[in-house]
Amino acid sequence: MTITRAEVAHVARLARLGLSDDEMDRLASELDHILDAMQELRQLDTSAIPPTAQVIPLQNVMREDVARPSYPAEEILQNAPVAHDGQFLVPPVLE
Amino acid sequence: MSLTELSITELHSRLARREVSALEVARAHLDRIEALDPMTVRAMLTVTRDHAERQARAADARLTAGETAPLLGIPVVLKDVLTTRGIRTTAGSKILERFVPLEDGTITQRLAEAGTIMLGKSNMDEFAMGSSTENSSFFPTRNPWDLDRVPGGSSGGSAAAVGAEFAPFSLGTDTGGSIRQPGALCGVIGFKPTYGRVSRYGLIAFASSLDQIGPFTRTVEDCALVMNAIAGHDPCDSTSLQAPVPDYTAALQKEPSLKGVRLALPREYFDVEGMEPGVEAAVKAAINQLESLGAELGEVSLPHTRYGLATYYLIAPAECSANLARYDGVKYSLSIREPGAGLWDVYERSRGEGFGREVKRRVILGTYALSSGYYDAYYLKAQKVRTLIKQDFDSVFEHYDAVVGPTSPTVAFPIGAKTQDPLAMYLNDLFTIPTSLAGLPGISVPAGLSNGLPVGLQIIGKALDESGVLRIAHAFEQSTHWHTLRSPIAQMDAATARSA
């Protein structure tokens, strides 16, 4: 395996994760090392094995759709980094 | 005997007889934390004295009215990944440094209804990613047996708090070993229930198909009492199981006997590279003890054990990369906004500055494993191997009641010893990860010392057979003295500490 810095930069972009140049270099070599260790999974023939996403025998659990009181907007906005006029202030989306 | 030495059961009988008030119990623990914690283990991120005293007064009113619920008036410490209304909840991360939840999680709420007194929130590896609590954004926690060593992780603060006698019990969360491993390293009991047994509503998610809440205690009986309060279905968590919840204390016998209990010893959990001889010796002695209690032992193979680490370190990061997408610098987390910055800049800067090194590593690894072109080779492959690992356990449980072995290959290691080598750190979870991938209940009980540091015996049960696991753990505990050993910090007196 060889993970390049460009690949780390691409994945970081997908994850919307800002990384410094040093971090990208370090992650490229660490990832290389980690993914190498994971190659051992290839030794196993899993062509006939179904994947397990979760271990419990439950699917599409629904609960009653009952209205319940919501929290007041002022309370919710207490955690907002920036609020304005009772709303979350979002940075410009269109450039 | 001071109040802080007592178990839940012992405190309960004094509270119920009104020999002591809940407020006195709470204050004894709060005073001890304030006097000792900052200069020793640093288990706590937030101490909630006012909140605790309010809860204690309410508990005293209930006790005066004649109520005698088992956890009424009992102090607890919560891992800082469980949301608490009006009380900062950080998940050990700078990105949530100022986050104050609007509501209690289901388990926080259940404990409050049971009458427990929350003393505060404990330190942890950032977003529960780590095995040493060194990945906390704030400071590392230290081991109450040796302050130069780690307490394990990710629930290191909760384990250290019980090991230092700051609280008779605490809650942690376990995704790949984060309750059992710190339990072992701090010499206390750590129990991960079956996936789905305890509601995750209000638990800040790391890897949703693996995360599970569970207790740290100093006795197995206390563990059963806490399980009685937290287990059970919750309509707010669609992965919580509908199964009936037994009285877990009913599984504990007065006379320890394991007659007729069949225990499997997996070959892959012994003679492993990197396993300390002292740990192996203590675990083998513990197994002899189980045999002398009447258990039938048999050697088995869990052939896919060695693939557990690789499987886990693809699945957990993949799930974490999705779960952590919500920290976007817009709704409730750290937000870095330069003048003129657009949305993408805010996302990238806020996440880049808010997340620590291990979290970034896992977000990148997980995003990579899920990305187009690599999904089949990594994520899907890992999910298939997860099936094989689960099948290993299924076939062993056709003939055995439980699997026993070491919790961790080593005792507590020095702070800083493994921070530069992620793979060495990941090896801590070798014996706990397969259980997590299979969703099974697992407990770590104190089972001896190696070089003066605690060793844990791990007991793994069938899905939903928490009672069977607790029964075996209890029989072992009652026939050994390991759980009565107290850490050096536990033996420190708060009054002496203050005058020193």
Chai-1 contact restraints between the chains, C-beta under 6 A:
chainA,res_idxA,chainB,res_idxB,connection_type,confidence,min_distance_angstrom,max_distance_angstrom,comment,restraint_id
A,V11,B,I364,contact,1.0,0.0,6.0,A-B,restraint_1
A,V11,B,T367,contact,1.0,0.0,6.0,A-B,restraint_2
A,V11,B,Y368,contact,1.0,0.0,6.0,A-B,restraint_3
A,L14,B,T367,contact,1.0,0.0,6.0,A-B,restraint_4
A,A15,B,V363,contact,1.0,0.0,6.0,A-B,restraint_5
A,A15,B,T367,contact,1.0,0.0,6.0,A-B,restraint_6
A,R16,B,Y347,contact,1.0,0.0,6.0,A-B,restraint_7
A,R16,B,E348,contact,1.0,0.0,6.0,A-B,restraint_8
A,L17,B,R351,contact,1.0,0.0,6.0,A-B,restraint_9
A,L17,B,V363,contact,1.0,0.0,6.0,A-B,restraint_10
A,G18,B,E348,contact,1.0,0.0,6.0,A-B,restraint_11
A,G18,B,R349,contact,1.0,0.0,6.0,A-B,restraint_12
A,G18,B,G352,contact,1.0,0.0,6.0,A-B,restraint_13
A,L27,B,I364,contact,1.0,0.0,6.0,A-B,restraint_14
A,M38,B,A310,contact,1.0,0.0,6.0,A-B,restraint_15
A,E40,B,A310,contact,1.0,0.0,6.0,A-B,restraint_16
A,L41,B,A310,contact,1.0,0.0,6.0,A-B,restraint_17
A,L41,B,K381,contact,1.0,0.0,6.0,A-B,restraint_18
A,L41,B,V385,contact,1.0,0.0,6.0,A-B,restraint_19
A,T46,B,K384,contact,1.0,0.0,6.0,A-B,restraint_20
A,I49,B,K384,contact,1.0,0.0,6.0,A-B,restraint_21
A,I49,B,T387,contact,1.0,0.0,6.0,A-B,restraint_22
A,P51,B,L380,contact,1.0,0.0,6.0,A-B,restraint_23
A,P51,B,Q383,contact,1.0,0.0,6.0,A-B,restraint_24
A,P51,B,K384,contact,1.0,0.0,6.0,A-B,restraint_25
A,T52,B,Q383,contact,1.0,0.0,6.0,A-B,restraint_26
A,T52,B,R386,contact,1.0,0.0,6.0,A-B,restraint_27
A,T52,B,T387,contact,1.0,0.0,6.0,A-B,restraint_28
A,Q54,B,S209,contact,1.0,0.0,6.0,A-B,restraint_29
A,V55,B,Y195,contact,1.0,0.0,6.0,A-B,restraint_30
A,V55,B,G439,contact,1.0,0.0,6.0,A-B,restraint_31
A,I56,B,G196,contact,1.0,0.0,6.0,A-B,restraint_32
A,V61,B,S238,contact,1.0,0.0,6.0,A-B,restraint_33
A,R63,B,P235,contact,1.0,0.0,6.0,A-B,restraint_34
A,Y71,B,L102,contact,1.0,0.0,6.0,A-B,restraint_35
A,E75,B,L102,contact,1.0,0.0,6.0,A-B,restraint_36
A,N79,B,F99,contact,1.0,0.0,6.0,A-B,restraint_37
A,N79,B,Y332,contact,1.0,0.0,6.0,A-B,restraint_38
A,P81,B,S335,contact,1.0,0.0,6.0,A-B,restraint_39
A,V90,B,V330,contact,1.0,0.0,6.0,A-B,restraint_40
A,P91,B,A341,contact,1.0,0.0,6.0,A-B,restraint_41
A,P91,B,G342,contact,1.0,0.0,6.0,A-B,restraint_42
A,P91,B,L343,contact,1.0,0.0,6.0,A-B,restraint_43
A,P91,B,V346,contact,1.0,0.0,6.0,A-B,restraint_44
A,P92,B,G342,contact,1.0,0.0,6.0,A-B,restraint_45
A,V93,B,L343,contact,1.0,0.0,6.0,A-B,restraint_46
A,E95,B,G342,contact,1.0,0.0,6.0,A-B,restraint_47
